[in-house]
Amino acid sequence: MKPKRYFVMIVAVAILFAPRNIAAKCIIQKDASDVRMYVMITPSHKLFFDEWFKQTLKDDYEFVITHHDQGASDGSFMHSGWTQAVLKKVDMIIRAINENWGKVFVYSDVDIQFFRPTWPILSEGMRSCDMLIQRQRAGKKDETCGCTGFFACKGNERALKTWEAVRAFMIDHLEKYGEVGDQVSFNTVMQDNPAQLRLELLPATFMAGDTLRKSFQKIFVPEEIVLHHANFVVGLPKKVRQLRCVRKKFNNMQQITESGLPSKQHKGRRFKRTLDVNRSARTKNR
């Protein structure tokens, strides 16, 4: 056998048996039409998909839809059967990683409304990480954690091992302590990050229910909002209320922008910040 042919055969065998993250370099698709978006629809959340999610989506992703009957769960956060229902979501994410090996896919909950295309931002951000996830305020003012309701992810070994660890954590927690969600489980696993997943947070324009404000009346909607995820509330009617509130604020902002007048919410926010500073200064001078 000629040396050149022998060398080619050795390289081919090495690639064939190499770990998948070495054998396949991740490709970031140019167009959203080449990207799969994975969603799970339950009877309780079909309303959100039909009337809010699908009607407002600005990207032409290829939908991969999983229907789940949600068992005993009524779809409310942490109610009986919640963990078993959410485990189906985690199984779908693991399947998506394997089905998109060497490529990027998008996962989204369906209680989301869109205002601008997402892929231009996601495709750029995914150049430097394995997973680009919506941010969720953790409770303290300057702390954030990942919200597993919307993210882009590469199909690679680090992502696979991370989500397998999330699944194992959820099953163990359910057996020992009771119900637990995928978001808490994901952020717990990421504290140690055993798979060395390169995780980055999306900007606040990918708005979660508590990204900026907690009360319905004081929700601050970013001028360049891309999407809004109606979470951080318990009960489906409250989700609908939050969706309507944010959409109304966005529409009002658009009307103000078109008229050339400054946005009321930004004007008020600047005034409040100035007022607080003045109060602080008066206190120090006493």
C-alpha positions as CSV (number, residue, x, y, z in Angstrom):
1,M,0.0,0.0,0.0
2,K,1.3,3.4,-1.0
3,P,2.3,5.7,2.0
4,K,-0.1,8.5,0.9
5,R,-3.1,6.1,0.7
6,Y,-2.2,4.6,4.0
7,F,-2.1,8.0,5.6
8,V,-5.5,8.9,4.2
9,M,-7.0,5.7,5.7
10,I,-5.5,6.5,9.1
11,V,-7.0,10.0,9.1
12,A,-10.4,8.7,8.0
13,V,-10.5,6.1,10.8
14,A,-9.4,8.8,13.3
15,I,-12.2,11.1,12.3
16,L,-14.8,8.3,12.3
17,F,-14.0,7.3,15.9
18,A,-13.2,10.8,17.3
19,P,-15.5,12.4,19.8
20,R,-18.3,14.3,18.0
21,N,-17.2,17.7,19.2
22,I,-13.8,17.1,17.5
23,A,-15.2,15.5,14.3
24,A,-17.8,18.2,13.6
25,K,-17.1,21.9,13.9
26,C,-20.1,23.9,14.7
27,I,-21.7,25.9,11.9
28,I,-23.7,29.0,12.6
29,Q,-26.4,29.2,10.0
30,K,-26.7,32.4,8.1
31,D,-30.5,32.5,7.7
32,A,-33.2,31.8,10.2
33,S,-34.9,29.6,7.6
34,D,-32.0,27.1,8.1
35,V,-32.5,27.0,11.9
36,R,-34.8,24.7,13.8
37,M,-36.9,26.2,16.6
38,Y,-38.1,23.7,19.1
39,V,-41.3,24.3,21.0
40,M,-43.6,22.2,23.3
41,I,-47.3,22.8,23.3
42,T,-49.6,21.6,26.1
43,P,-53.4,21.9,26.2
44,S,-53.1,24.7,28.8
45,H,-50.6,26.7,26.7
46,K,-52.0,26.2,23.2
47,L,-53.7,29.5,23.5
48,F,-50.4,31.3,23.9
49,F,-48.9,29.6,20.9
50,D,-51.9,30.3,18.6
51,E,-52.7,33.9,19.7
52,W,-49.4,35.4,20.9
53,F,-46.3,33.3,19.9
54,K,-47.0,32.3,16.3
55,Q,-48.9,35.5,15.4
56,T,-46.0,37.8,16.4
57,L,-42.8,35.7,15.5
58,K,-40.6,37.7,13.0
59,D,-38.2,35.0,12.0
60,D,-39.0,32.2,9.5
61,Y,-37.5,29.4,11.7
62,E,-38.3,25.7,10.9
63,F,-40.7,24.7,13.6
64,V,-40.2,21.4,15.5
65,I,-43.3,21.0,17.6
66,T,-43.8,18.5,20.4
67,H,-47.3,18.1,21.8
68,H,-47.5,17.0,25.4
69,D,-50.7,16.2,27.3
70,Q,-49.1,17.5,30.6
71,G,-50.6,14.6,32.6
72,A,-51.9,15.7,36.0
73,S,-50.4,19.2,35.8
74,D,-52.7,22.1,35.1
75,G,-49.8,24.1,33.6
76,S,-49.3,26.3,36.7
77,F,-45.9,26.8,38.0
78,M,-44.8,24.1,40.6
79,H,-48.3,22.6,40.9
80,S,-48.6,18.8,41.2
81,G,-47.1,17.1,38.1
82,W,-45.0,20.1,37.2
83,T,-41.6,18.3,37.3
84,Q,-42.8,15.3,35.2
85,A,-44.2,17.7,32.6
86,V,-41.0,19.8,32.5
87,L,-38.9,16.7,32.2
88,K,-40.5,16.2,28.8
89,K,-39.2,19.6,27.8
90,V,-35.6,18.6,29.0
91,D,-35.9,15.4,27.0
92,M,-36.8,17.4,23.9
93,I,-33.8,19.7,24.4
94,I,-31.5,16.7,24.7
95,R,-33.0,15.4,21.5
96,A,-32.6,18.7,19.8
97,I,-28.9,18.8,20.7
98,N,-28.4,15.4,19.1
99,E,-30.5,16.3,16.0
100,N,-28.5,19.5,15.5
101,W,-25.0,18.3,16.1
102,G,-22.5,20.8,14.8
103,K,-25.2,23.4,14.2
104,V,-27.3,25.9,16.2
105,F,-30.9,25.5,17.2
106,V,-33.3,27.7,19.2
107,Y,-35.6,26.6,22.0
108,S,-38.6,28.7,23.1
109,D,-41.5,28.5,25.5
110,V,-44.8,29.5,23.9
111,D,-45.9,32.2,26.5
112,I,-43.8,34.7,24.5
113,Q,-44.6,37.5,22.1
114,F,-42.1,39.0,19.6
115,F,-41.5,42.5,18.5
116,R,-38.4,42.2,16.3
117,P,-36.4,39.4,14.6
118,T,-34.3,37.4,17.0
119,W,-31.8,35.5,14.7
120,P,-29.6,38.5,13.7
121,I,-28.7,38.9,17.4
122,L,-28.6,35.2,18.2
123,S,-26.3,34.3,15.3
124,E,-23.8,37.0,16.2
125,G,-23.8,36.1,19.9
126,M,-23.4,32.4,19.3
127,R,-19.9,33.0,17.7
128,S,-18.4,33.2,21.2
129,C,-20.4,30.7,23.3
130,D,-22.2,27.3,23.4
131,M,-25.4,28.7,24.7
132,L,-27.0,32.1,24.6
133,I,-29.9,32.4,27.1
134,Q,-32.5,34.9,28.2
135,R,-31.6,36.6,31.5
136,Q,-33.8,36.4,34.6
137,R,-33.2,38.5,37.6
138,A,-32.4,36.2,40.5
139,G,-33.8,38.4,43.3
140,K,-31.0,40.8,44.2
141,K,-30.7,44.0,42.2
142,D,-27.4,43.2,40.4
143,E,-27.8,39.4,40.1
144,T,-29.0,37.6,37.1
145,C,-29.4,34.0,36.1
146,G,-30.4,32.1,33.0
147,C,-34.1,31.8,32.0
148,T,-34.5,28.5,30.2
149,G,-37.7,29.7,28.4
150,F,-35.7,31.1,25.5
151,F,-32.2,30.3,24.3
152,A,-30.0,29.4,21.3
153,C,-27.7,26.4,21.7
154,K,-25.0,24.5,19.8
155,G,-25.2,20.8,19.3
156,N,-22.0,19.7,21.0
157,E,-20.6,17.6,23.8
158,R,-20.7,20.4,26.4
159,A,-24.3,21.2,25.8
160,L,-25.3,17.5,25.8
161,K,-23.5,16.8,29.1
162,T,-25.0,19.9,30.7
163,W,-28.6,19.0,29.9
164,E,-28.0,15.4,30.9
165,A,-26.8,16.7,34.2
166,V,-29.9,18.9,34.5
167,R,-32.2,15.9,33.9
168,A,-30.4,13.8,36.5
169,F,-30.7,16.6,39.0
170,M,-34.4,17.0,38.5
171,I,-35.1,13.3,38.9
172,D,-33.0,13.1,42.1
173,H,-34.7,16.2,43.5
174,L,-38.2,14.9,42.7
175,E,-37.5,11.6,44.5
176,K,-35.8,13.2,47.6
177,Y,-37.5,16.6,48.0
178,G,-40.4,17.1,45.6
179,E,-41.2,19.3,42.6
180,V,-38.5,21.3,40.9
181,G,-38.3,23.2,37.6
182,D,-35.8,23.0,34.8
183,Q,-34.7,26.6,35.3
184,V,-33.7,26.1,38.9
185,S,-32.1,22.8,38.0
186,F,-30.1,24.4,35.1
187,N,-28.8,27.3,37.2
188,T,-27.9,24.9,40.0
189,V,-25.9,22.7,37.6
190,M,-24.2,25.8,36.1
191,Q,-22.9,26.8,39.5
192,D,-20.3,24.0,39.2
193,N,-20.5,23.8,35.4
194,P,-19.1,20.3,35.1
195,A,-19.2,20.3,31.3
196,Q,-17.5,23.7,31.0
197,L,-20.4,25.0,29.0
198,R,-19.7,28.5,27.6
199,L,-22.8,30.3,28.6
200,E,-23.7,34.0,27.9
201,L,-26.8,36.0,28.7
202,L,-28.9,37.8,26.2
203,P,-29.5,41.6,26.7
204,A,-32.5,42.9,28.6
205,T,-34.2,43.6,25.3
206,F,-35.1,39.8,25.4
207,M,-37.4,40.7,28.2
208,A,-38.5,38.3,30.9
209,G,-41.4,39.0,33.3
210,D,-39.1,40.4,36.0
211,T,-36.1,41.5,33.9
212,L,-36.7,45.2,34.8
213,R,-39.8,45.5,37.0
214,K,-42.0,43.2,39.1
215,S,-45.5,44.8,39.2
216,F,-47.8,45.0,36.3
217,Q,-48.2,48.7,36.6
218,K,-44.5,49.4,36.7
219,I,-43.2,47.2,33.9
220,F,-40.5,49.1,32.0
221,V,-40.4,48.1,28.4
222,P,-37.1,48.6,26.6
223,E,-37.3,50.8,23.5
224,E,-35.5,48.2,21.4
225,I,-37.5,45.2,22.8
226,V,-37.1,42.0,20.9
227,L,-39.3,39.7,22.8
228,H,-41.3,39.4,26.0
229,H,-41.6,36.3,28.0
230,A,-44.6,36.3,30.3
231,N,-43.1,34.4,33.2
232,F,-42.5,35.2,36.9
233,V,-46.3,34.9,37.6
234,V,-48.4,32.0,38.8
235,G,-51.5,31.2,36.8
236,L,-52.4,31.4,33.2
237,P,-54.7,34.5,33.5
238,K,-51.9,36.5,34.9
239,K,-49.7,35.5,32.0
240,V,-52.3,36.9,29.6
241,R,-52.6,40.0,31.6
242,Q,-48.8,40.6,31.5
243,L,-48.7,39.9,27.7
244,R,-51.5,42.5,27.1
245,C,-49.8,45.0,29.4
246,V,-46.5,44.9,27.6
247,R,-48.1,44.9,24.2
248,K,-50.1,48.0,25.1
249,K,-47.0,49.8,26.4
250,F,-45.1,48.9,23.3
251,N,-47.9,50.2,21.0
252,N,-48.0,53.4,23.0
253,M,-44.2,53.8,22.7
254,Q,-44.5,53.4,18.9
255,Q,-47.2,56.0,18.6
256,I,-45.0,58.4,20.7
257,T,-42.0,57.7,18.6
258,E,-43.8,58.3,15.4
259,S,-45.1,61.6,16.7
260,G,-41.6,62.8,17.6
261,L,-42.4,63.3,21.3
262,P,-40.2,61.8,24.1
263,S,-41.5,58.5,25.6
264,K,-43.5,59.1,28.7
265,Q,-42.0,56.1,30.5
266,H,-38.4,57.2,29.9
267,K,-39.2,60.8,30.8
268,G,-40.8,59.7,34.0
269,R,-37.9,57.3,34.8
270,R,-35.3,60.1,34.3
271,F,-37.3,62.4,36.5
272,K,-37.6,59.8,39.3
273,R,-33.8,59.1,39.1
274,T,-33.1,62.8,39.4
275,L,-35.6,63.2,42.3
276,D,-33.9,60.3,44.2
277,V,-30.5,61.8,43.7
278,N,-31.7,65.2,45.0
279,R,-33.2,63.5,48.0
280,S,-30.0,61.8,48.7
281,A,-28.0,65.0,48.4
282,R,-30.4,66.8,50.8
283,T,-30.0,64.0,53.4
284,K,-26.2,64.2,53.3
285,N,-26.3,68.0,53.7
286,R,-28.4,67.9,56.9
